[in-house]
């Protein structure tokens, strides 16, 4: 109580001009403090919004990765099932039988088979075959037959006009299949 009485006595003793200067000063300090509080509040809210946005993007990326992993596992099960159906499948033999069936053996100029190592437990067996002077119909039938076999897929097709015969084409077809990687035998030295 004594403090309030002293303050009241002090304010009664100062003139009106000085009193308004004190009031304006106190209001200025309060306004500055409020401005700093609002600035800090909005800066914090903005920072939290940015962090929430970044977290949401990371969550979406994680969801995409998990979905992709599930699709890969599903595809891997399908591949394992297809591989288990015919363990002795050879892409060169399959392709030779196919072109004999379609009557394209005389149109084939070359065939080469290569093997490419893949990550995981599969390797890719790639067959590249060149055909000369075939019709678009013959090529379409060949592509359709290849697509019907789940074990084989088309990697690349290059078509050019034939130099030997008019109204025909030359085509280079690259097909591939997945095979299980050969099991590596590790020899232990004792």
Backbone bond lengths (Angstrom), bond angles and torsions (degrees), N, CA, C in turn:
res aa  C-N    CA-C-N  psi(-1)  N-CA   C-N-CA  omega(-1)  CA-C   N-CA-C  phi
1 X - - - 1.427 - - 1.529 110.81 -
2 X 1.285 114.56 -37.89 1.451 119.36 -178.43 1.531 110.76 -63.51
3 X 1.333 116.82 -36.57 1.457 121.92 179.17 1.526 109.85 -64.46
4 X 1.302 117.20 -42.76 1.465 120.48 179.03 1.531 110.95 -65.02
5 X 1.305 116.24 -38.55 1.463 119.23 178.12 1.527 111.05 -64.79
6 X 1.324 117.29 -40.67 1.463 121.33 178.37 1.532 110.72 -64.31
7 X 1.367 116.57 -40.87 1.462 120.24 179.70 1.526 110.11 -66.22
8 X 1.324 116.72 -41.22 1.462 120.07 179.29 1.530 110.42 -64.36
9 X 1.301 115.56 -39.27 1.467 119.27 179.59 1.534 110.33 -66.72
10 X 1.353 116.78 -39.20 1.459 120.36 178.93 1.518 110.70 -64.05
11 X 1.340 118.05 -46.59 1.465 120.99 -179.58 1.530 112.04 -66.62
12 X 1.309 117.70 -30.14 1.466 120.54 177.10 1.526 110.73 -71.57
13 X 1.338 116.31 -28.32 1.455 119.70 -176.29 1.525 113.50 -83.08
14 X 1.387 118.01 -21.51 1.475 118.95 -178.80 1.515 109.62 -86.29
15 X 1.334 114.62 156.38 1.470 118.37 -179.35 1.531 109.67 -78.60
16 X 1.323 114.71 169.55 1.460 121.41 -172.97 1.523 111.50 -66.42
17 X 1.304 121.02 -36.90 1.457 124.52 -179.99 1.525 110.27 -62.77
18 X 1.301 117.63 -46.72 1.458 122.23 179.99 1.534 109.76 -65.18
19 X 1.331 117.52 -37.71 1.460 122.43 179.05 1.533 109.92 -60.62
20 X 1.349 118.36 -45.79 1.465 121.57 179.63 1.532 111.39 -66.69
21 X 1.333 116.81 -32.86 1.462 119.58 176.33 1.529 110.23 -63.98
22 X 1.327 116.47 -42.79 1.468 120.33 177.12 1.532 111.03 -62.66
23 X 1.334 116.81 -43.89 1.464 121.32 -179.45 1.533 109.96 -62.38
24 X 1.333 116.94 -45.41 1.472 121.22 179.06 1.532 109.82 -63.58
25 X 1.312 117.71 -40.19 1.464 121.42 178.05 1.522 111.30 -63.30
26 X 1.342 115.72 -45.15 1.468 119.01 -179.82 1.527 109.90 -65.41
27 X 1.342 117.40 -42.66 1.473 120.40 178.22 1.535 111.01 -64.49
28 X 1.330 117.00 -36.62 1.471 120.93 177.00 1.516 111.10 -63.37
29 X 1.335 116.54 -43.91 1.470 120.92 179.14 1.530 110.28 -63.55
30 X 1.359 115.17 -43.07 1.465 118.89 178.94 1.527 110.60 -63.97
31 X 1.350 116.62 -42.53 1.466 120.72 178.83 1.526 110.77 -62.93
32 X 1.329 117.53 -43.20 1.464 121.28 178.34 1.523 110.68 -63.08
33 X 1.330 116.89 -42.83 1.464 120.26 178.76 1.536 110.59 -62.49
34 X 1.344 116.73 -42.72 1.468 119.74 178.39 1.528 111.21 -65.26
35 X 1.333 116.31 -39.90 1.466 119.76 178.66 1.525 110.42 -62.64
36 X 1.329 117.09 -41.90 1.470 120.39 177.42 1.525 111.26 -64.61
37 X 1.325 117.07 -39.67 1.462 120.51 178.44 1.538 110.72 -63.68
38 X 1.347 116.44 -45.85 1.461 119.60 179.01 1.527 111.42 -64.03
39 X 1.329 116.36 -41.92 1.457 120.11 178.31 1.514 110.43 -60.05
40 X 1.323 117.39 -47.66 1.458 121.69 179.42 1.531 111.09 -62.16
41 X 1.349 115.62 -41.67 1.461 119.78 179.96 1.523 110.95 -61.92
42 X 1.342 118.14 -49.91 1.461 120.81 -177.86 1.526 112.41 -68.76
43 X 1.317 116.76 -33.58 1.462 119.52 176.10 1.530 110.04 -65.56
44 X 1.331 117.29 -42.37 1.463 121.22 178.52 1.523 110.98 -65.45
45 X 1.341 116.69 -42.72 1.466 120.38 178.64 1.528 110.18 -62.79
46 X 1.320 117.37 -42.85 1.463 121.27 179.09 1.528 110.87 -62.21
47 X 1.317 116.36 -43.95 1.466 120.81 179.10 1.525 110.42 -63.33
48 X 1.323 117.81 -42.08 1.463 121.30 179.08 1.534 111.29 -66.14
49 X 1.332 117.02 -37.63 1.464 119.94 176.60 1.526 110.68 -63.43
50 X 1.335 116.97 -42.45 1.463 120.53 178.58 1.529 110.41 -63.11
51 X 1.319 116.95 -42.48 1.463 120.49 178.60 1.528 110.63 -64.62
52 X 1.326 117.07 -41.38 1.465 120.83 178.11 1.526 110.29 -62.89
53 X 1.328 117.28 -40.98 1.461 121.11 177.85 1.524 110.51 -62.98
54 X 1.337 116.52 -44.87 1.470 120.62 179.38 1.529 110.68 -63.81
55 X 1.314 117.10 -41.16 1.466 120.94 178.58 1.529 109.96 -64.17
56 X 1.324 116.53 -40.19 1.456 120.17 179.23 1.529 110.98 -64.49
57 X 1.326 116.81 -40.19 1.468 119.80 176.44 1.524 111.08 -62.64
58 X 1.327 116.76 -43.05 1.463 120.76 178.15 1.525 111.06 -63.64
59 X 1.336 116.12 -37.42 1.464 120.52 178.33 1.522 110.08 -64.33
60 X 1.332 116.64 -42.32 1.473 121.01 178.10 1.530 110.33 -63.77
61 X 1.332 116.58 -41.24 1.461 119.79 178.47 1.531 110.47 -64.07
62 X 1.325 116.78 -42.14 1.463 120.31 178.72 1.524 110.49 -63.07
63 X 1.330 116.77 -40.83 1.467 120.86 178.50 1.526 109.96 -62.84
64 X 1.329 117.01 -43.02 1.460 121.17 178.45 1.523 110.87 -61.80
65 X 1.315 116.45 -43.09 1.471 120.79 179.82 1.527 110.43 -65.01
66 X 1.329 117.12 -42.58 1.468 119.99 178.92 1.528 111.26 -65.04
67 X 1.331 117.06 -40.55 1.467 120.06 177.00 1.529 110.87 -62.77
68 X 1.320 115.34 -41.98 1.461 119.94 178.95 1.527 110.53 -64.56
69 X 1.318 116.95 -39.74 1.470 120.70 178.48 1.526 110.53 -63.64
70 X 1.323 117.48 -40.07 1.463 120.49 177.87 1.529 110.82 -64.59
71 X 1.348 116.64 -42.19 1.467 119.81 178.02 1.524 110.73 -63.35
72 X 1.331 116.04 -39.44 1.466 119.98 179.69 1.517 110.11 -64.83
73 X 1.331 117.47 -42.85 1.470 120.23 178.21 1.521 110.80 -62.56
74 X 1.324 116.48 -41.22 1.467 121.00 178.42 1.524 109.84 -63.33
75 X 1.345 116.42 -47.06 1.461 120.41 178.93 1.524 110.99 -61.87
76 X 1.319 116.34 -38.07 1.457 120.64 -179.64 1.529 110.50 -65.12
77 X 1.338 116.88 -39.61 1.469 119.90 176.83 1.520 110.53 -64.37
78 X 1.348 116.73 -41.83 1.464 120.30 177.93 1.529 110.78 -63.11
79 X 1.322 116.70 -42.94 1.467 120.72 179.01 1.522 110.04 -62.77
80 X 1.324 116.96 -44.34 1.465 120.22 178.58 1.521 111.08 -60.35
81 X 1.336 116.78 -40.15 1.469 120.59 179.62 1.532 110.65 -65.66
82 X 1.337 116.83 -43.13 1.465 120.15 179.23 1.521 110.45 -65.96
83 X 1.323 116.91 -41.43 1.469 120.45 179.72 1.526 111.54 -65.88
84 X 1.320 116.77 -33.77 1.461 120.82 -178.94 1.530 111.47 -70.91
85 X 1.341 118.09 -24.60 1.463 120.60 -178.81 1.529 112.00 -65.64
86 X 1.309 117.06 -39.45 1.469 120.98 -178.19 1.518 108.34 -139.32
87 X 1.318 116.20 93.71 1.462 120.33 -175.89 1.532 112.82 -75.11
88 X 1.328 117.40 -19.34 1.463 121.20 -177.64 1.524 112.01 -102.09
89 X 1.324 118.62 22.13 1.455 122.92 -178.07 1.518 110.41 -66.70
90 X 1.323 115.08 130.53 1.467 121.41 175.32 1.522 107.21 -124.64
91 X 1.311 116.63 125.61 1.460 121.46 -174.89 1.527 111.58 -64.95
92 X 1.327 118.01 -35.57 1.468 120.64 -179.52 1.526 110.44 -65.61
93 X 1.309 117.42 -44.56 1.468 121.08 178.43 1.518 111.61 -64.05
94 X 1.323 116.18 -43.09 1.469 120.24 177.96 1.519 110.40 -59.40
95 X 1.329 116.91 -45.64 1.459 120.91 -175.93 1.528 110.73 -68.23
96 X 1.314 117.78 -40.12 1.472 120.55 178.05 1.527 110.35 -61.60
97 X 1.327 116.94 -44.45 1.471 120.36 177.74 1.528 110.48 -61.77
98 X 1.317 117.31 -39.97 1.458 121.39 -178.17 1.529 112.09 -65.66
99 X 1.321 116.72 -45.93 1.472 117.76 -178.83 1.529 111.31 -71.46
100 X 1.324 118.04 -28.39 1.475 120.67 173.07 1.524 109.20 -65.43
101 X 1.315 116.84 -44.64 1.467 121.98 -179.84 1.521 111.09 -60.67
102 X 1.345 116.99 -39.47 1.463 121.55 -178.04 1.528 113.07 -87.99
103 X 1.324 117.53 -3.36 1.459 121.01 178.86 1.512 113.40 72.55
104 X 1.307 117.60 34.14 1.462 121.66 -178.60 1.532 112.99 -108.95
105 X 1.324 117.24 7.07 1.468 119.92 -175.58 1.520 111.98 -60.28
106 X 1.333 117.93 -38.45 1.466 120.99 -178.50 1.529 111.58 -74.32
107 X 1.334 118.06 -17.95 1.472 122.20 -179.05 1.533 112.04 -88.57
108 X 1.333 116.15 -13.33 1.468 120.23 -178.71 1.516 109.17 -79.09
109 X 1.352 115.36 128.71 1.466 117.98 -179.62 1.527 112.00 -100.71
110 X 1.340 117.73 -32.12 1.471 119.37 178.06 1.525 110.21 -160.43
111 X 1.324 113.75 155.25 1.464 120.83 177.49 1.520 107.67 -144.22
112 X 1.323 115.14 136.04 1.466 118.60 174.64 1.522 109.23 -138.83
113 X 1.326 114.35 141.23 1.466 121.15 -178.63 1.525 108.02 -116.25
114 X 1.341 115.04 131.82 1.464 121.02 175.94 1.519 109.25 -129.98
115 X 1.304 115.94 162.98 1.457 121.50 177.80 1.516 108.36 -122.82
116 X 1.325 115.43 130.81 1.461 121.04 178.40 1.515 108.40 -117.39
117 X 1.303 116.41 132.20 1.458 120.96 179.57 1.519 109.65 -78.24
118 X 1.311 116.82 137.62 1.459 123.86 179.16 1.523 108.70 -115.60
119 X 1.327 115.35 163.04 1.458 119.06 173.00 1.516 107.75 -70.84
120 X 1.299 116.13 151.99 1.457 119.54 177.38 1.511 111.57 89.84
121 X 1.330 115.53 -148.82 1.452 119.89 -172.13 1.525 113.42 -103.53
122 X 1.333 118.21 14.61 1.460 121.92 -179.00 1.519 111.27 -120.93
123 X 1.326 114.14 155.52 1.458 120.59 168.93 1.522 107.00 -128.33
124 X 1.306 116.04 155.92 1.452 120.85 -175.91 1.525 109.41 -106.55
125 X 1.322 115.57 126.49 1.457 121.43 175.74 1.524 106.79 -101.61
126 X 1.335 116.35 119.66 1.463 122.16 -172.33 1.530 109.36 -112.98
127 X 1.344 115.75 131.48 1.461 121.74 177.29 1.517 107.64 -118.97
128 X 1.328 115.23 127.16 1.463 120.61 177.12 1.522 107.29 -117.91
129 X 1.341 115.50 125.56 1.457 120.36 -177.61 1.523 109.43 -130.53
130 X 1.349 114.73 139.63 1.463 120.47 178.62 1.528 109.18 -109.56
131 X 1.334 114.64 135.31 1.452 121.56 177.31 1.525 107.96 -120.12
132 X 1.346 115.27 140.49 1.455 119.26 178.14 1.521 109.31 -120.13
133 X 1.307 114.46 142.37 1.466 123.52 174.94 1.528 112.12 55.03
134 X 1.342 117.61 52.34 1.458 120.62 174.38 1.524 109.05 -109.78
135 X 1.308 115.73 160.73 1.465 120.08 179.59 1.527 109.12 -89.65
136 X 1.314 114.76 162.65 1.472 119.34 176.59 1.522 110.67 -63.43
137 X 1.322 117.01 -34.09 1.464 120.84 178.79 1.532 110.20 -63.00
138 X 1.318 116.82 -45.73 1.460 120.50 179.34 1.529 110.70 -62.38
139 X 1.334 116.27 -41.64 1.461 119.93 178.79 1.527 110.70 -65.13
140 X 1.327 116.90 -42.25 1.464 120.37 179.61 1.531 111.08 -63.05
141 X 1.331 117.22 -40.25 1.468 120.44 177.68 1.527 110.69 -64.32
142 X 1.326 116.33 -41.18 1.462 120.78 178.27 1.527 110.84 -62.31
143 X 1.312 116.38 -46.94 1.469 120.34 180.00 1.526 111.21 -63.20
144 X 1.323 116.46 -39.08 1.462 119.96 179.28 1.530 110.84 -64.14
145 X 1.325 117.42 -42.58 1.464 121.01 179.11 1.536 111.25 -64.79
146 X 1.325 115.91 -39.04 1.474 119.19 178.10 1.527 110.10 -64.56
147 X 1.336 116.76 -42.04 1.472 120.62 -179.74 1.525 112.20 -65.26
148 X 1.326 118.08 -27.52 1.468 121.00 -179.31 1.525 112.32 -71.45
149 X 1.311 117.19 -22.38 1.464 120.95 179.69 1.527 108.81 -88.81
150 X 1.327 116.97 117.09 1.471 121.14 -178.36 1.525 112.07 -68.11
151 X 1.294 116.84 -21.26 1.458 121.14 -175.69 1.531 112.04 -76.86
152 X 1.335 116.83 -23.22 1.462 121.77 -173.25 1.527 109.26 -117.57
153 X 1.328 116.56 145.19 1.459 120.83 175.46 1.524 109.93 -136.09
154 X 1.326 114.12 153.37 1.464 120.73 -178.63 1.524 108.64 -86.35
155 X 1.323 115.83 127.65 1.465 120.30 178.94 1.524 111.28 -97.35
156 X 1.333 115.94 -40.16 1.462 118.44 -174.06 1.525 109.30 -157.67
157 X 1.313 114.70 146.99 1.464 121.00 176.25 1.515 107.76 -139.46
158 X 1.324 115.99 126.69 1.458 121.66 179.12 1.527 107.53 -123.11
159 X 1.324 116.84 121.40 1.462 122.32 -177.45 1.530 109.05 -118.43
160 X 1.339 115.49 131.60 1.465 121.09 176.05 1.528 108.25 -134.66
161 X 1.315 117.44 153.85 1.479 119.26 176.23 1.540 109.65 -63.34
162 X 1.316 115.80 142.11 1.468 120.36 -177.84 1.524 110.70 -73.90
163 X 1.319 116.31 139.12 1.454 121.80 177.31 1.526 110.41 -89.24
164 X 1.351 116.47 -19.39 1.457 120.96 -176.45 1.519 112.91 -85.43
165 X 1.336 115.90 -40.31 1.458 119.40 -171.73 1.528 109.44 -136.62
166 X 1.304 115.73 135.98 1.454 120.68 179.14 1.540 109.56 -72.53
167 X 1.331 116.76 152.50 1.469 123.76 -179.17 1.529 112.81 61.37
168 X 1.303 117.17 29.49 1.460 121.58 174.45 1.522 108.47 -139.80
169 X 1.317 114.93 171.55 1.469 120.04 -175.95 1.516 110.35 -130.50
170 X 1.305 114.75 161.47 1.454 122.73 168.29 1.520 105.78 -108.48
171 X 1.302 116.50 138.14 1.471 119.87 -177.13 1.517 110.01 -135.89
172 X 1.310 114.78 141.58 1.459 121.74 171.78 1.517 106.45 -115.76
173 X 1.316 116.09 116.09 1.467 122.66 -177.09 1.516 108.78 -110.26
174 X 1.323 115.47 128.00 1.455 121.06 176.08 1.517 107.13 -115.85
175 X 1.342 115.41 119.50 1.454 121.11 177.21 1.524 107.94 -121.60
176 X 1.318 115.95 162.48 1.465 118.89 -178.26 1.517 109.52 -149.10
177 X 1.309 114.74 164.17 1.453 122.22 174.08 1.520 108.08 -143.91
178 X 1.304 115.76 153.79 1.460 120.11 175.01 1.516 108.72 -94.07
179 X 1.315 115.36 141.66 1.460 122.24 177.57 1.513 107.84 -132.97
180 X 1.317 116.87 152.76 1.466 117.08 175.30 1.530 109.68 -66.30
181 X 1.306 115.14 142.77 1.466 118.86 177.31 1.522 108.15 -66.91
182 X 1.325 116.55 142.61 1.463 118.00 175.95 1.529 109.75 -64.19
183 X 1.289 115.21 138.93 1.460 119.79 -179.60 1.522 108.18 -70.30
184 X 1.331 114.61 128.03 1.467 120.32 179.93 1.518 108.63 -83.42
185 X 1.298 114.82 129.93 1.471 119.30 177.96 1.508 108.21 -96.20
186 X 1.283 114.90 124.41 1.471 119.07 179.01 1.520 108.58 -99.93
187 X 1.306 114.13 125.23 1.460 119.27 179.19 1.520 108.34 -93.02
188 X 1.281 114.93 127.94 1.469 118.28 178.52 1.520 108.65 -94.38
189 X 1.302 114.21 134.85 1.468 119.43 178.81 1.509 107.83 -99.15
190 X 1.295 112.88 127.33 1.460 117.86 -179.24 1.494 110.94 -118.01
